[in-house]
Amino acid sequence: MTRSRDDWARILTMCGIKPTQVAMWSGVFAHTPRMDRFSQGDADLAQFLANVLVESQGLQKLKESGNYSAARIRELGNASPPGSRWRSLVPRAEELAFNEQKFFEACYGGRGGNRPEGAGDGARYPGRGLIMLTFADGYRWQGLRSGQDLTVLPELAEQPHFALEFAFDWWEGKVPDAYLADTVKVRRVVNGGTFGLREVEEMLVKARRALQGPA
């Protein structure tokens, strides 16, 4: 089903998106033809919307923040499993606090195709987009699918049109159709765990209702 800008404005509004974001994004959704080409139609699209809208904080956030206080770094690190990267940041909390470049280097350096901490890749390839691309390998994978060299221009993922195109490509390449009936499985693919699951489940109810037509 092809949906117009007005259709998307209604859908996003029914999903609780703020008016300023609705005005900006309704045209982006309407002019991205792939939004009509999900492999499983609206069953697919509803799960996509629920996860994308939660991940991006209502289409407001297209780049991960690395500006954490020392207290927050300790809190998150101590809540993470022993041996995890987050746990390793706890002794460095004061050094990394409110220093995004250093934080990303410490968090992402030497992982996912990034060179070791200090080489610049951690700061160059943090999370960007609607479903956040992360690490050089993630940007490279997406770039090969979309025909863009995202290792050279990773900032493209922060531009709304590209962010939506990339999110669609990521979704169709990563989320098996067999998972669509199980929001927990979908969430684990998107997020790596179940963080934000309750919010996604609530958004899924709204998205399904909105996609059915006018209230």
PEPERA-V126624 format. One record per residue. RES is the residue in three letters. SS is DSSP state (H for helix, E for strand, C for the rest). Layout:
# PEPERA-V126624
<<RES;SS> <RES;SS>>
This chain:
# PEPERA-V126624
<<MET;C> <THR;C> <ARG;C> <SER;C> <ARG;H> <ASP;H> <ASP;H> <TRP;H> <ALA;H> <ARG;H> <ILE;H> <LEU;H> <THR;H> <MET;H> <CYS;C> <GLY;C> <ILE;C> <LYS;C> <PRO;H> <THR;H> <GLN;H> <VAL;H> <ALA;H> <MET;H> <TRP;H> <SER;H> <GLY;H> <VAL;H> <PHE;H> <ALA;H> <HIS;C> <THR;C> <PRO;H> <ARG;H> <MET;H> <ASP;H> <ARG;C> <PHE;C> <SER;C> <GLN;C> <GLY;H> <ASP;H> <ALA;H> <ASP;H> <LEU;H> <ALA;H> <GLN;H> <PHE;H> <LEU;H> <ALA;H> <ASN;H> <VAL;H> <LEU;H> <VAL;H> <GLU;H> <SER;C> <GLN;C> <GLY;C> <LEU;C> <GLN;C> <LYS;C> <LEU;C> <LYS;E> <GLU;C> <SER;C> <GLY;C> <ASN;C> <TYR;C> <SER;C> <ALA;H> <ALA;H> <ARG;H> <ILE;H> <ARG;H> <GLU;H> <LEU;H> <GLY;H> <ASN;H> <ALA;C> <SER;C> <PRO;C> <PRO;C> <GLY;C> <SER;C> <ARG;H> <TRP;H> <ARG;H> <SER;H> <LEU;C> <VAL;H> <PRO;H> <ARG;H> <ALA;H> <GLU;H> <GLU;H> <LEU;H> <ALA;C> <PHE;C> <ASN;C> <GLU;H> <GLN;H> <LYS;H> <PHE;H> <PHE;H> <GLU;H> <ALA;H> <CYS;H> <TYR;H> <GLY;C> <GLY;C> <ARG;C> <GLY;C> <GLY;C> <ASN;C> <ARG;C> <PRO;C> <GLU;C> <GLY;C> <ALA;C> <GLY;C> <ASP;H> <GLY;H> <ALA;H> <ARG;H> <TYR;C> <PRO;C> <GLY;C> <ARG;E> <GLY;C> <LEU;C> <ILE;C> <MET;C> <LEU;E> <THR;C> <PHE;H> <ALA;H> <ASP;H> <GLY;H> <TYR;H> <ARG;H> <TRP;H> <GLN;H> <GLY;H> <LEU;H> <ARG;H> <SER;H> <GLY;C> <GLN;C> <ASP;C> <LEU;C> <THR;C> <VAL;C> <LEU;C> <PRO;H> <GLU;H> <LEU;H> <ALA;H> <GLU;H> <GLN;C> <PRO;H> <HIS;H> <PHE;H> <ALA;H> <LEU;H> <GLU;H> <PHE;H> <ALA;H> <PHE;H> <ASP;H> <TRP;H> <TRP;H> <GLU;H> <GLY;H> <LYS;H> <VAL;C> <PRO;C> <ASP;H> <ALA;H> <TYR;H> <LEU;C> <ALA;C> <ASP;C> <THR;H> <VAL;H> <LYS;H> <VAL;H> <ARG;H> <ARG;H> <VAL;H> <VAL;H> <ASN;H> <GLY;C> <GLY;C> <THR;C> <PHE;C> <GLY;C> <LEU;H> <ARG;H> <GLU;H> <VAL;H> <GLU;H> <GLU;H> <MET;H> <LEU;H> <VAL;H> <LYS;H> <ALA;H> <ARG;H> <ARG;H> <ALA;H> <LEU;H> <GLN;H> <GLY;C> <PRO;C> <ALA;C>>
